[in-house]
Amino acid sequence: KGVSCLTPVGAFYAFPDISSYYGKSYNGRQIISSMDLSNYLLEEAKAALVPGMAFGDDRYIRLSYATSMENIKKGLDRIEQALSNLV
């Protein structure tokens, strides 16, 4: 919920818009950029992402899906759980 993403064509990366989470926080830590959200997801979900600001748009994060479907599902479940903790 709150994440939108076009279907990737031609690469093994997804570039979801996560800006709906800006302004939310967890344990006093406010999310105001793709860097903040990427760091939060690394620490809380153990998911390594690249902030969209590195690609010219801070509303997005970059996800690689060059791994097994099992690993993708596990990672997305952890990301979903971590995002649900933001208020």
CORBEL-V875765 format. One record per backbone hydrogen bond with DSSP energy under -0.5 kcal/mol. CO is the residue of the C=O (numbers start at 0). NH is the residue of the N-H. Records with the same first field share a line. If there is no record, write none. Layout:
CO: NH  NH
This chain:
1: 19
3: 16
11: 64
13: 62
15: 17  60
16: 3
17: 20
18: 21
20: 23
23: 30
24: 86
25: 28
27: 29
28: 25
29: 31
30: 22
32: 36
33: 37
34: 38
35: 39
36: 40
37: 41
38: 42
39: 43
40: 44  45  46
41: 45
46: 48
49: 61
50: 53
51: 54  56
52: 55
56: 59
58: 17  18
59: 51
60: 62
61: 49
62: 13
64: 66
67: 71
68: 72
69: 73
70: 74
71: 75
72: 76
73: 77
74: 78
75: 79
76: 80
77: 81
78: 82
79: 83
80: 84
81: 84
82: 85
